[in-house]
Amino acid sequence: MKLHKVFLAASLACLASAASAGTYDGIGGGQIPDNAPTNPLVVTFNVTEAGPLASLSLTMVGLRHSWAGDLIATLSAPNGTTVDLMRRPGSTTPNGVGDSTDFNGGQHRFIDGGADLAAALLALPPTGSLLFGDFAASGLFGAAVNLNTSFANAPLFGTWTLRLSDNALDDRGSLIGAALTVTAVPEPSTYLLFALGLAGVAALRCRRKA
Ligand SMILES: [Ca+2]
């Protein structure tokens, strides 16, 4: 391999490796207090990844509830930015009770590009269970929420917080745990290495032509 190609390959390798990512198991889980909007189940994630956020997803593990529409889930970044993952799914009015479908264990990942959660619940019979899937985050009355845009450039390092509350009497639920996967924006120094690599290639080509 010619020297300038080695330069370029090394630079590209630096660029590729710079988009660091990590998955963090949450601390917390258990019963979700019934009809307690201000007393949610809390799960925290101690993220050690450096740099601003490029993308994220959150996976709930073992979510059980006998009335999906009771639930509100939010995710907060270390800087306090808070975004809805779901907000009483299936509810379309201020007093709506949401969808009666169950969550019955399994895994539910919230990720940009995922399916419409309310539509997935509505497609099941009222006594059915939504066990697995990738779902887009959604807010009040099912409004679309883009996680990566909402948290764009939020600092990754620090404590992220999932809050999961039940907002109507009687039907109850629980969560075993959750995992947060994050990807950092490549650091500027990497672009510098890449630029230096390209400069090296250009210099070598100039010397060969001279
Ligand atoms: Ca309830």
Residues whose N, C-alpha, C, O or C-beta is under 5 A from the ligand:
A	BS01	CA	D34 N35 D70 D166 A168 L169 D170 D171 R172
